[in-house]
Amino acid sequence: MGDLHMGVEAEAINDSSSDNHSKRVDIYPLSCYYFGSKEAIVFKDETLSDRINRMKSNYAAYGLRTSVEAVILVELFKHPHLLLLQVRNSFFKLPGGRLRPGESAKKPKECTKLFLVRLPESQKFIVPKNLKLLAVPLRQVHENHKTYGPIISGVPQLLSKFTINIVDI
């Protein structure tokens, strides 16, 4: 078992590759994975307005903010589930991060890239103690903008070009 960032194949969801094999996504039961915790992460902002002010300041100083987010699928109860992080019991986000200033162009204010992560049969996930990692059914996420926001609720539509293969272990 390796940590998530080591040796996991990822590809951009909007990749228009015509290779049929690359359009097949094998997903494994949630029980195949190990989940641990680590120290809580400290959030820079207490409120949404604090976050907006910080982002405006950073844009003025550095330009474009490029974020990368992982679409990670597992099987639970014979259905595909999306792994999401829940922050402060209030909102959901895909696992991911951002690129450092200077690693991207400077015209748009923000660019978010989604990558489909093809998990191996076994993997170790370590989550900060102040976040919850949840497996949410794709059918629950689909077009549920109010709960999950526009990016996460659009993931099932982006995945529609792939064939999902549930692997029995």
VMD Tcl script that builds the backbone (N, CA, C; Angstrom):
set m [mol new atoms 507]
animate dup $m
set s [atomselect $m all]
$s set {name element resname resid chain x y z} {
  {N N MET 1 A 0.833 -1.187 0.000}
  {CA C MET 1 A 0.000 0.000 0.000}
  {C C MET 1 A 0.873 1.244 0.000}
  {N N GLY 2 A 0.580 2.175 -0.885}
  {CA C GLY 2 A 1.298 3.437 -0.900}
  {C C GLY 2 A 0.371 4.569 -0.523}
  {N N ASP 3 A 0.950 5.711 -0.252}
  {CA C ASP 3 A 0.121 6.876 0.000}
  {C C ASP 3 A -0.493 7.314 -1.313}
  {N N LEU 4 A -1.574 8.095 -1.231}
  {CA C LEU 4 A -2.328 8.490 -2.408}
  {C C LEU 4 A -1.475 9.178 -3.455}
  {N N HIS 5 A -0.530 10.004 -3.062}
  {CA C HIS 5 A 0.239 10.779 -4.021}
  {C C HIS 5 A 1.334 9.978 -4.716}
  {N N MET 6 A 1.496 8.737 -4.369}
  {CA C MET 6 A 2.581 7.951 -4.947}
  {C C MET 6 A 2.042 6.901 -5.916}
  {N N GLY 7 A 2.454 6.974 -7.163}
  {CA C GLY 7 A 2.179 5.920 -8.127}
  {C C GLY 7 A 0.730 5.752 -8.518}
  {N N VAL 8 A -0.082 6.785 -8.393}
  {CA C VAL 8 A -1.479 6.681 -8.783}
  {C C VAL 8 A -1.638 7.342 -10.146}
  {N N GLU 9 A -2.290 6.644 -11.066}
  {CA C GLU 9 A -2.480 7.167 -12.409}
  {C C GLU 9 A -3.625 8.172 -12.403}
  {N N ALA 10 A -3.399 9.335 -12.984}
  {CA C ALA 10 A -4.430 10.365 -13.073}
  {C C ALA 10 A -4.463 10.920 -14.474}
  {N N GLU 11 A -5.643 11.320 -14.917}
  {CA C GLU 11 A -5.781 11.948 -16.214}
  {C C GLU 11 A -6.843 13.019 -16.130}
  {N N ALA 12 A -6.695 14.042 -16.953}
  {CA C ALA 12 A -7.689 15.107 -16.982}
  {C C ALA 12 A -9.009 14.526 -17.456}
  {N N ILE 13 A -10.098 14.884 -16.782}
  {CA C ILE 13 A -11.413 14.356 -17.143}
  {C C ILE 13 A -11.823 14.820 -18.528}
  {N N ASN 14 A -11.438 16.012 -18.932}
  {CA C ASN 14 A -11.811 16.525 -20.242}
  {C C ASN 14 A -10.918 16.022 -21.358}
  {N N ASP 15 A -10.006 15.089 -21.057}
  {CA C ASP 15 A -9.121 14.510 -22.062}
  {C C ASP 15 A -9.969 13.806 -23.117}
  {N N SER 16 A -9.762 14.149 -24.385}
  {CA C SER 16 A -10.590 13.594 -25.455}
  {C C SER 16 A -9.923 12.412 -26.138}
  {N N SER 17 A -9.148 11.653 -25.392}
  {CA C SER 17 A -8.462 10.485 -25.934}
  {C C SER 17 A -9.473 9.502 -26.517}
  {N N SER 18 A -9.139 8.897 -27.660}
  {CA C SER 18 A -10.071 7.968 -28.307}
  {C C SER 18 A -9.796 6.516 -27.940}
  {N N ASP 19 A -8.793 6.264 -27.142}
  {CA C ASP 19 A -8.444 4.908 -26.738}
  {C C ASP 19 A -9.531 4.347 -25.823}
  {N N ASN 20 A -10.175 3.245 -26.262}
  {CA C ASN 20 A -11.274 2.665 -25.472}
  {C C ASN 20 A -10.817 2.175 -24.112}
  {N N HIS 21 A -9.572 1.657 -24.027}
  {CA C HIS 21 A -9.075 1.169 -22.745}
  {C C HIS 21 A -8.978 2.319 -21.743}
  {N N SER 22 A -8.585 3.493 -22.190}
  {CA C SER 22 A -8.454 4.624 -21.271}
  {C C SER 22 A -9.819 5.153 -20.845}
  {N N LYS 23 A -10.873 4.752 -21.532}
  {CA C LYS 23 A -12.229 5.179 -21.166}
  {C C LYS 23 A -12.855 4.248 -20.130}
  {N N ARG 24 A -12.181 3.168 -19.785}
  {CA C ARG 24 A -12.688 2.224 -18.787}
  {C C ARG 24 A -12.037 2.538 -17.446}
  {N N VAL 25 A -12.854 2.652 -16.418}
  {CA C VAL 25 A -12.359 2.948 -15.078}
  {C C VAL 25 A -12.737 1.789 -14.162}
  {N N ASP 26 A -11.733 1.090 -13.648}
  {CA C ASP 26 A -11.977 0.027 -12.673}
  {C C ASP 26 A -12.096 0.661 -11.302}
  {N N ILE 27 A -13.167 0.325 -10.579}
  {CA C ILE 27 A -13.294 0.815 -9.204}
  {C C ILE 27 A -13.407 -0.385 -8.280}
  {N N TYR 28 A -12.814 -0.237 -7.100}
  {CA C TYR 28 A -12.707 -1.324 -6.136}
  {C C TYR 28 A -13.539 -1.011 -4.903}
  {N N PRO 29 A -13.906 -2.050 -4.139}
  {CA C PRO 29 A -14.713 -1.827 -2.936}
  {C C PRO 29 A -14.012 -0.898 -1.933}
  {N N LEU 30 A -14.797 -0.098 -1.257}
  {CA C LEU 30 A -14.287 0.814 -0.235}
  {C C LEU 30 A -13.495 0.050 0.823}
  {N N SER 31 A -13.883 -1.194 1.080}
  {CA C SER 31 A -13.221 -2.008 2.105}
  {C C SER 31 A -11.767 -2.353 1.745}
  {N N CYS 32 A -11.360 -2.134 0.503}
  {CA C CYS 32 A -9.977 -2.407 0.089}
  {C C CYS 32 A -8.999 -1.324 0.543}
  {N N TYR 33 A -9.526 -0.220 1.045}
  {CA C TYR 33 A -8.679 0.929 1.346}
  {C C TYR 33 A -8.549 1.156 2.841}
  {N N TYR 34 A -7.396 1.705 3.210}
  {CA C TYR 34 A -7.097 2.011 4.613}
  {C C TYR 34 A -7.253 3.515 4.816}
  {N N PHE 35 A -7.926 3.896 5.887}
  {CA C PHE 35 A -8.132 5.307 6.185}
  {C C PHE 35 A -7.541 5.615 7.548}
  {N N GLY 36 A -6.664 6.600 7.591}
  {CA C GLY 36 A -6.042 7.041 8.829}
  {C C GLY 36 A -6.225 8.538 8.982}
  {N N SER 37 A -5.698 9.073 10.066}
  {CA C SER 37 A -5.820 10.509 10.290}
  {C C SER 37 A -4.470 11.108 10.654}
  {N N LYS 38 A -4.404 12.418 10.540}
  {CA C LYS 38 A -3.215 13.157 10.930}
  {C C LYS 38 A -3.678 14.432 11.627}
  {N N GLU 39 A -2.735 15.226 12.065}
  {CA C GLU 39 A -3.076 16.456 12.774}
  {C C GLU 39 A -3.998 17.341 11.928}
  {N N ALA 40 A -4.858 18.070 12.607}
  {CA C ALA 40 A -5.787 18.969 11.931}
  {C C ALA 40 A -5.025 20.054 11.179}
  {N N ILE 41 A -5.583 20.466 10.051}
  {CA C ILE 41 A -4.980 21.581 9.328}
  {C C ILE 41 A -5.617 22.881 9.808}
  {N N VAL 42 A -4.830 23.923 9.809}
  {CA C VAL 42 A -5.322 25.223 10.256}
  {C C VAL 42 A -5.819 25.989 9.036}
  {N N PHE 43 A -7.070 26.425 9.099}
  {CA C PHE 43 A -7.626 27.208 8.008}
  {C C PHE 43 A -7.243 28.667 8.190}
  {N N LYS 44 A -6.873 29.319 7.089}
  {CA C LYS 44 A -6.437 30.706 7.147}
  {C C LYS 44 A -7.592 31.669 7.395}
  {N N ASP 45 A -8.806 31.263 7.061}
  {CA C ASP 45 A -9.946 32.170 7.113}
  {C C ASP 45 A -11.007 31.658 8.075}
  {N N GLU 46 A -11.561 32.548 8.859}
  {CA C GLU 46 A -12.662 32.199 9.754}
  {C C GLU 46 A -14.001 32.274 9.035}
  {N N THR 47 A -14.155 33.266 8.141}
  {CA C THR 47 A -15.434 33.474 7.469}
  {C C THR 47 A -15.226 33.502 5.956}
  {N N LEU 48 A -16.336 33.427 5.245}
  {CA C LEU 48 A -16.295 33.497 3.792}
  {C C LEU 48 A -15.754 34.848 3.329}
  {N N SER 49 A -16.145 35.923 4.000}
  {CA C SER 49 A -15.652 37.249 3.606}
  {C C SER 49 A -14.137 37.357 3.817}
  {N N ASP 50 A -13.602 36.718 4.867}
  {CA C ASP 50 A -12.144 36.692 5.065}
  {C C ASP 50 A -11.470 35.987 3.895}
  {N N ARG 51 A -12.046 34.875 3.446}
  {CA C ARG 51 A -11.485 34.111 2.327}
  {C C ARG 51 A -11.506 34.947 1.048}
  {N N ILE 52 A -12.625 35.626 0.797}
  {CA C ILE 52 A -12.746 36.441 -0.414}
  {C C ILE 52 A -11.714 37.568 -0.400}
  {N N ASN 53 A -11.563 38.219 0.733}
  {CA C ASN 53 A -10.574 39.306 0.841}
  {C C ASN 53 A -9.154 38.789 0.622}
  {N N ARG 54 A -8.835 37.620 1.186}
  {CA C ARG 54 A -7.505 37.033 1.006}
  {C C ARG 54 A -7.266 36.661 -0.447}
  {N N MET 55 A -8.301 36.080 -1.107}
  {CA C MET 55 A -8.160 35.695 -2.514}
  {C C MET 55 A -7.981 36.922 -3.418}
  {N N LYS 56 A -8.700 38.021 -3.130}
  {CA C LYS 56 A -8.535 39.258 -3.907}
  {C C LYS 56 A -7.111 39.793 -3.759}
  {N N SER 57 A -6.615 39.776 -2.541}
  {CA C SER 57 A -5.259 40.256 -2.275}
  {C C SER 57 A -4.226 39.394 -2.996}
  {N N ASN 58 A -4.397 38.085 -2.937}
  {CA C ASN 58 A -3.471 37.168 -3.612}
  {C C ASN 58 A -3.528 37.336 -5.128}
  {N N TYR 59 A -4.722 37.577 -5.667}
  {CA C TYR 59 A -4.836 37.777 -7.110}
  {C C TYR 59 A -4.098 39.046 -7.532}
  {N N ALA 60 A -4.267 40.101 -6.723}
  {CA C ALA 60 A -3.579 41.359 -7.032}
  {C C ALA 60 A -2.061 41.164 -7.016}
  {N N ALA 61 A -1.575 40.324 -6.103}
  {CA C ALA 61 A -0.131 40.118 -5.967}
  {C C ALA 61 A 0.428 39.084 -6.944}
  {N N TYR 62 A -0.329 37.998 -7.203}
  {CA C TYR 62 A 0.225 36.861 -7.954}
  {C C TYR 62 A -0.507 36.519 -9.249}
  {N N GLY 63 A -1.720 37.016 -9.448}
  {CA C GLY 63 A -2.478 36.674 -10.651}
  {C C GLY 63 A -3.269 35.388 -10.478}
  {N N LEU 64 A -3.348 34.629 -11.558}
  {CA C LEU 64 A -4.166 33.416 -11.621}
  {C C LEU 64 A -3.872 32.423 -10.501}
  {N N ARG 65 A -4.914 31.867 -9.944}
  {CA C ARG 65 A -4.797 30.797 -8.955}
  {C C ARG 65 A -5.245 29.520 -9.666}
  {N N THR 66 A -4.365 28.525 -9.751}
  {CA C THR 66 A -4.697 27.261 -10.402}
  {C C THR 66 A -4.857 26.182 -9.344}
  {N N SER 67 A -6.040 25.572 -9.339}
  {CA C SER 67 A -6.336 24.496 -8.399}
  {C C SER 67 A -6.441 23.182 -9.155}
  {N N VAL 68 A -6.037 22.112 -8.517}
  {CA C VAL 68 A -6.219 20.768 -9.063}
  {C C VAL 68 A -7.038 19.976 -8.055}
  {N N GLU 69 A -8.014 19.240 -8.564}
  {CA C GLU 69 A -8.890 18.457 -7.693}
  {C C GLU 69 A -8.992 17.041 -8.239}
  {N N ALA 70 A -9.074 16.084 -7.319}
  {CA C ALA 70 A -9.099 14.671 -7.685}
  {C C ALA 70 A -10.514 14.113 -7.647}
  {N N VAL 71 A -10.888 13.429 -8.708}
  {CA C VAL 71 A -12.139 12.682 -8.749}
  {C C VAL 71 A -11.754 11.243 -8.451}
  {N N ILE 72 A -12.126 10.770 -7.258}
  {CA C ILE 72 A -11.740 9.435 -6.798}
  {C C ILE 72 A -13.006 8.628 -6.577}
  {N N LEU 73 A -13.104 7.499 -7.277}
  {CA C LEU 73 A -14.288 6.652 -7.195}
  {C C LEU 73 A -13.985 5.348 -6.468}
  {N N VAL 74 A -14.957 4.894 -5.672}
  {CA C VAL 74 A -14.898 3.601 -5.005}
  {C C VAL 74 A -16.263 2.936 -5.146}
  {N N GLU 75 A -16.311 1.640 -4.864}
  {CA C GLU 75 A -17.583 0.918 -4.900}
  {C C GLU 75 A -18.077 0.702 -3.482}
  {N N LEU 76 A -19.354 0.943 -3.265}
  {CA C LEU 76 A -20.001 0.668 -1.982}
  {C C LEU 76 A -21.433 0.259 -2.288}
  {N N PHE 77 A -21.873 -0.880 -1.787}
  {CA C PHE 77 A -23.220 -1.408 -2.036}
  {C C PHE 77 A -23.506 -1.561 -3.532}
  {N N LYS 78 A -22.472 -1.985 -4.280}
  {CA C LYS 78 A -22.567 -2.244 -5.726}
  {C C LYS 78 A -22.861 -0.990 -6.556}
  {N N HIS 79 A -22.565 0.189 -6.006}
  {CA C HIS 79 A -22.754 1.448 -6.726}
  {C C HIS 79 A -21.492 2.296 -6.628}
  {N N PRO 80 A -21.190 3.077 -7.671}
  {CA C PRO 80 A -20.031 3.964 -7.598}
  {C C PRO 80 A -20.277 5.128 -6.637}
  {N N HIS 81 A -19.270 5.417 -5.830}
  {CA C HIS 81 A -19.316 6.530 -4.874}
  {C C HIS 81 A -18.112 7.431 -5.121}
  {N N LEU 82 A -18.311 8.716 -4.891}
  {CA C LEU 82 A -17.282 9.731 -5.042}
  {C C LEU 82 A -16.738 10.077 -3.663}
  {N N LEU 83 A -15.401 10.072 -3.510}
  {CA C LEU 83 A -14.814 10.455 -2.229}
  {C C LEU 83 A -14.743 11.974 -2.139}
  {N N LEU 84 A -15.365 12.515 -1.104}
  {CA C LEU 84 A -15.405 13.955 -0.868}
  {C C LEU 84 A -14.922 14.266 0.533}
  {N N LEU 85 A -14.351 15.445 0.696}
  {CA C LEU 85 A -13.990 15.943 2.020}
  {C C LEU 85 A -15.095 16.873 2.497}
  {N N GLN 86 A -15.499 16.701 3.759}
  {CA C GLN 86 A -16.476 17.619 4.346}
  {C C GLN 86 A -15.733 18.525 5.320}
  {N N VAL 87 A -15.914 19.827 5.143}
  {CA C VAL 87 A -15.224 20.828 5.947}
  {C C VAL 87 A -16.215 21.445 6.926}
  {N N ARG 88 A -15.877 21.395 8.219}
  {CA C ARG 88 A -16.682 22.004 9.285}
  {C C ARG 88 A -18.154 21.592 9.244}
  {N N ASN 89 A -18.421 20.372 8.858}
  {CA C ASN 89 A -19.797 19.865 8.762}
  {C C ASN 89 A -20.705 20.766 7.932}
  {N N SER 90 A -20.121 21.577 7.049}
  {CA C SER 90 A -20.969 22.516 6.323}
  {C C SER 90 A -20.843 22.444 4.806}
  {N N PHE 91 A -19.641 22.259 4.266}
  {CA C PHE 91 A -19.544 22.191 2.812}
  {C C PHE 91 A -18.589 21.077 2.396}
  {N N PHE 92 A -18.716 20.695 1.118}
  {CA C PHE 92 A -17.971 19.573 0.573}
  {C C PHE 92 A -16.963 20.067 -0.457}
  {N N LYS 93 A -15.846 19.346 -0.569}
  {CA C LYS 93 A -14.842 19.659 -1.581}
  {C C LYS 93 A -14.176 18.386 -2.048}
  {N N LEU 94 A -13.681 18.420 -3.263}
  {CA C LEU 94 A -12.897 17.308 -3.780}
  {C C LEU 94 A -11.496 17.400 -3.191}
  {N N PRO 95 A -10.839 16.259 -2.959}
  {CA C PRO 95 A -9.449 16.313 -2.497}
  {C C PRO 95 A -8.593 17.004 -3.558}
  {N N GLY 96 A -7.661 17.795 -3.122}
  {CA C GLY 96 A -6.800 18.472 -4.084}
  {C C GLY 96 A -5.978 19.565 -3.443}
  {N N GLY 97 A -5.529 20.483 -4.252}
  {CA C GLY 97 A -4.695 21.566 -3.767}
  {C C GLY 97 A -4.543 22.627 -4.835}
  {N N ARG 98 A -3.489 23.408 -4.726}
  {CA C ARG 98 A -3.270 24.475 -5.692}
  {C C ARG 98 A -1.823 24.469 -6.149}
  {N N LEU 99 A -1.619 25.081 -7.302}
  {CA C LEU 99 A -0.263 25.265 -7.802}
  {C C LEU 99 A 0.277 26.576 -7.248}
  {N N ARG 100 A 1.557 26.656 -7.076}
  {CA C ARG 100 A 2.197 27.864 -6.552}
  {C C ARG 100 A 2.187 28.988 -7.596}
  {N N PRO 101 A 2.223 30.249 -7.163}
  {CA C PRO 101 A 2.280 31.367 -8.108}
  {C C PRO 101 A 3.470 31.219 -9.060}
  {N N GLY 102 A 3.232 31.610 -10.293}
  {CA C GLY 102 A 4.288 31.504 -11.296}
  {C C GLY 102 A 4.276 30.185 -12.041}
  {N N GLU 103 A 3.428 29.227 -11.628}
  {CA C GLU 103 A 3.351 27.933 -12.307}
  {C C GLU 103 A 2.254 27.925 -13.371}
  {N N SER 104 A 1.633 29.098 -13.671}
  {CA C SER 104 A 0.537 29.156 -14.639}
  {C C SER 104 A 0.422 30.540 -15.249}
  {N N ALA 105 A -0.529 30.674 -16.206}
  {CA C ALA 105 A -0.765 31.946 -16.901}
  {C C ALA 105 A -1.387 32.968 -15.946}
  {N N LYS 106 A -1.471 34.238 -16.406}
  {CA C LYS 106 A -1.921 35.285 -15.496}
  {C C LYS 106 A -3.150 36.044 -15.996}
  {N N LYS 107 A -3.958 35.512 -16.890}
  {CA C LYS 107 A -5.131 36.243 -17.384}
  {C C LYS 107 A -6.395 35.959 -16.559}
  {N N PRO 108 A -6.922 34.735 -16.509}
  {CA C PRO 108 A -8.126 34.509 -15.701}
  {C C PRO 108 A -7.792 34.620 -14.215}
  {N N LYS 109 A -8.825 34.752 -13.387}
  {CA C LYS 109 A -8.586 34.870 -11.948}
  {C C LYS 109 A -8.377 33.506 -11.299}
  {N N GLU 110 A -9.086 32.491 -11.807}
  {CA C GLU 110 A -8.949 31.169 -11.213}
  {C C GLU 110 A -9.181 30.106 -12.269}
  {N N CYS 111 A -8.444 29.016 -12.165}
  {CA C CYS 111 A -8.576 27.879 -13.071}
  {C C CYS 111 A -8.576 26.618 -12.217}
  {N N THR 112 A -9.647 25.822 -12.317}
  {CA C THR 112 A -9.709 24.572 -11.572}
  {C C THR 112 A -9.676 23.422 -12.563}
  {N N LYS 113 A -8.738 22.497 -12.365}
  {CA C LYS 113 A -8.610 21.340 -13.239}
  {C C LYS 113 A -9.000 20.098 -12.452}
  {N N LEU 114 A -9.890 19.294 -13.037}
  {CA C LEU 114 A -10.307 18.041 -12.409}
  {C C LEU 114 A -9.540 16.895 -13.053}
  {N N PHE 115 A -9.063 15.986 -12.216}
  {CA C PHE 115 A -8.362 14.811 -12.699}
  {C C PHE 115 A -9.039 13.567 -12.157}
  {N N LEU 116 A -9.290 12.610 -13.044}
  {CA C LEU 116 A -9.814 11.316 -12.642}
  {C C LEU 116 A -8.633 10.486 -12.169}
  {N N VAL 117 A -8.671 10.076 -10.915}
  {CA C VAL 117 A -7.582 9.294 -10.329}
  {C C VAL 117 A -7.994 7.830 -10.362}
  {N N ARG 118 A -7.207 7.028 -11.037}
  {CA C ARG 118 A -7.472 5.589 -11.118}
  {C C ARG 118 A -6.719 4.923 -9.971}
  {N N LEU 119 A -7.478 4.510 -8.975}
  {CA C LEU 119 A -6.867 3.914 -7.789}
  {C C LEU 119 A -6.425 2.487 -8.047}
  {N N PRO 120 A -5.351 2.073 -7.399}
  {CA C PRO 120 A -4.983 0.654 -7.429}
  {C C PRO 120 A -5.940 -0.112 -6.516}
  {N N GLU 121 A -5.772 -1.405 -6.483}
  {CA C GLU 121 A -6.661 -2.246 -5.671}
  {C C GLU 121 A -6.589 -1.920 -4.181}
  {N N SER 122 A -5.453 -1.420 -3.726}
  {CA C SER 122 A -5.271 -1.102 -2.316}
  {C C SER 122 A -4.558 0.240 -2.210}
  {N N GLN 123 A -4.977 1.062 -1.263}
  {CA C GLN 123 A -4.406 2.398 -1.125}
  {C C GLN 123 A -4.606 2.887 0.305}
  {N N LYS 124 A -3.744 3.790 0.729}
  {CA C LYS 124 A -3.806 4.369 2.069}
  {C C LYS 124 A -4.194 5.843 1.954}
  {N N PHE 125 A -5.229 6.259 2.677}
  {CA C PHE 125 A -5.661 7.650 2.698}
  {C C PHE 125 A -5.444 8.202 4.093}
  {N N ILE 126 A -4.765 9.333 4.188}
  {CA C ILE 126 A -4.546 9.992 5.470}
  {C C ILE 126 A -5.260 11.346 5.403}
  {N N VAL 127 A -6.179 11.573 6.337}
  {CA C VAL 127 A -7.035 12.755 6.317}
  {C C VAL 127 A -6.811 13.572 7.588}
  {N N PRO 128 A -6.693 14.889 7.462}
  {CA C PRO 128 A -6.585 15.726 8.671}
  {C C PRO 128 A -7.789 15.511 9.592}
  {N N LYS 129 A -7.556 15.572 10.887}
  {CA C LYS 129 A -8.602 15.267 11.868}
  {C C LYS 129 A -9.801 16.204 11.803}
  {N N ASN 130 A -9.629 17.416 11.288}
  {CA C ASN 130 A -10.756 18.335 11.237}
  {C C ASN 130 A -11.534 18.263 9.917}
  {N N LEU 131 A -11.244 17.260 9.090}
  {CA C LEU 131 A -11.999 17.009 7.863}
  {C C LEU 131 A -12.567 15.600 7.911}
  {N N LYS 132 A -13.704 15.402 7.261}
  {CA C LYS 132 A -14.276 14.065 7.131}
  {C C LYS 132 A -14.160 13.638 5.680}
  {N N LEU 133 A -13.723 12.401 5.461}
  {CA C LEU 133 A -13.690 11.847 4.114}
  {C C LEU 133 A -14.923 10.963 3.969}
  {N N LEU 134 A -15.793 11.322 3.044}
  {CA C LEU 134 A -17.058 10.618 2.867}
  {C C LEU 134 A -17.149 10.007 1.477}
  {N N ALA 135 A -17.775 8.846 1.395}
  {CA C ALA 135 A -18.085 8.230 0.107}
  {C C ALA 135 A -19.546 8.557 -0.189}
  {N N VAL 136 A -19.774 9.370 -1.216}
  {CA C VAL 136 A -21.115 9.841 -1.546}
  {C C VAL 136 A -21.535 9.214 -2.873}
  {N N PRO 137 A -22.743 8.610 -2.924}
  {CA C PRO 137 A -23.201 7.989 -4.180}
  {C C PRO 137 A -23.254 9.006 -5.319}
  {N N LEU 138 A -22.823 8.595 -6.505}
  {CA C LEU 138 A -22.867 9.500 -7.656}
  {C C LEU 138 A -24.283 9.990 -7.921}
  {N N ARG 139 A -25.284 9.133 -7.715}
  {CA C ARG 139 A -26.667 9.546 -7.976}
  {C C ARG 139 A -27.117 10.663 -7.034}
  {N N GLN 140 A -26.536 10.726 -5.849}
  {CA C GLN 140 A -26.871 11.781 -4.898}
  {C C GLN 140 A -26.197 13.105 -5.279}
  {N N VAL 141 A -25.026 13.021 -5.864}
  {CA C VAL 141 A -24.256 14.199 -6.250}
  {C C VAL 141 A -24.826 14.836 -7.522}
  {N N HIS 142 A -25.324 14.000 -8.435}
  {CA C HIS 142 A -25.765 14.445 -9.758}
  {C C HIS 142 A -26.751 15.614 -9.680}
  {N N GLU 143 A -26.355 16.749 -10.256}
  {CA C GLU 143 A -27.166 17.964 -10.356}
  {C C GLU 143 A -27.697 18.463 -9.009}
  {N N ASN 144 A -27.000 18.157 -7.921}
  {CA C ASN 144 A -27.383 18.635 -6.596}
  {C C ASN 144 A -26.506 19.853 -6.259}
  {N N HIS 145 A -26.730 20.951 -7.002}
  {CA C HIS 145 A -25.912 22.165 -6.876}
  {C C HIS 145 A -26.001 22.780 -5.489}
  {N N LYS 146 A -27.178 22.713 -4.908}
  {CA C LYS 146 A -27.380 23.374 -3.610}
  {C C LYS 146 A -26.496 22.784 -2.524}
  {N N THR 147 A -26.361 21.476 -2.506}
  {CA C THR 147 A -25.564 20.804 -1.470}
  {C C THR 147 A -24.087 20.751 -1.819}
  {N N TYR 148 A -23.760 20.427 -3.080}
  {CA C TYR 148 A -22.372 20.135 -3.444}
  {C C TYR 148 A -21.692 21.208 -4.292}
  {N N GLY 149 A -22.427 22.192 -4.757}
  {CA C GLY 149 A -21.837 23.235 -5.588}
  {C C GLY 149 A -21.757 22.812 -7.042}
  {N N PRO 150 A -21.415 23.758 -7.937}
  {CA C PRO 150 A -21.463 23.476 -9.371}
  {C C PRO 150 A -20.395 22.502 -9.869}
  {N N ILE 151 A -19.222 22.494 -9.281}
  {CA C ILE 151 A -18.159 21.612 -9.772}
  {C C ILE 151 A -18.450 20.162 -9.403}
  {N N ILE 152 A -18.688 19.891 -8.124}
  {CA C ILE 152 A -18.924 18.506 -7.681}
  {C C ILE 152 A -20.206 17.947 -8.286}
  {N N SER 153 A -21.270 18.749 -8.356}
  {CA C SER 153 A -22.537 18.243 -8.898}
  {C C SER 153 A -22.448 17.953 -10.394}
  {N N GLY 154 A -21.440 18.491 -11.077}
  {CA C GLY 154 A -21.246 18.218 -12.493}
  {C C GLY 154 A -20.360 17.028 -12.784}
  {N N VAL 155 A -19.735 16.454 -11.755}
  {CA C VAL 155 A -18.822 15.317 -11.951}
  {C C VAL 155 A -19.512 14.120 -12.615}
  {N N PRO 156 A -20.728 13.714 -12.198}
  {CA C PRO 156 A -21.353 12.564 -12.874}
  {C C PRO 156 A -21.515 12.769 -14.379}
  {N N GLN 157 A -21.831 13.981 -14.805}
  {CA C GLN 157 A -21.948 14.252 -16.238}
  {C C GLN 157 A -20.592 14.113 -16.933}
  {N N LEU 158 A -19.532 14.593 -16.306}
  {CA C LEU 158 A -18.192 14.447 -16.881}
  {C C LEU 158 A -17.786 12.973 -16.969}
  {N N LEU 159 A -18.222 12.178 -15.981}
  {CA C LEU 159 A -17.871 10.755 -15.962}
  {C C LEU 159 A -18.686 9.932 -16.962}
  {N N SER 160 A -19.734 10.516 -17.540}
  {CA C SER 160 A -20.614 9.753 -18.433}
  {C C SER 160 A -19.891 9.236 -19.679}
  {N N LYS 161 A -18.744 9.825 -20.029}
  {CA C LYS 161 A -18.001 9.343 -21.197}
  {C C LYS 161 A -17.117 8.136 -20.867}
  {N N PHE 162 A -17.074 7.753 -19.599}
  {CA C PHE 162 A -16.277 6.608 -19.174}
  {C C PHE 162 A -17.169 5.398 -18.893}
  {N N THR 163 A -16.598 4.214 -19.036}
  {CA C THR 163 A -17.272 2.982 -18.633}
  {C C THR 163 A -16.741 2.624 -17.259}
  {N N ILE 164 A -17.633 2.551 -16.293}
  {CA C ILE 164 A -17.224 2.227 -14.924}
  {C C ILE 164 A -17.375 0.729 -14.719}
  {N N ASN 165 A -16.267 0.081 -14.354}
  {CA C ASN 165 A -16.234 -1.350 -14.124}
  {C C ASN 165 A -16.032 -1.612 -12.635}
  {N N ILE 166 A -17.061 -2.165 -11.987}
  {CA C ILE 166 A -16.957 -2.478 -10.564}
  {C C ILE 166 A -16.254 -3.837 -10.434}
  {N N VAL 167 A -15.106 -3.835 -9.774}
  {CA C VAL 167 A -14.294 -5.041 -9.621}
  {C C VAL 167 A -14.665 -5.737 -8.318}
  {N N ASP 168 A -15.074 -6.992 -8.411}
  {CA C ASP 168 A -15.373 -7.780 -7.210}
  {C C ASP 168 A -14.082 -8.377 -6.669}
  {N N ILE 169 A -13.856 -8.195 -5.396}
  {CA C ILE 169 A -12.652 -8.745 -4.758}
  {C C ILE 169 A -13.076 -9.845 -3.796}
}
mol reanalyze $m
mol bondsrecalc $m
mol representation Tube
mol addrep $m
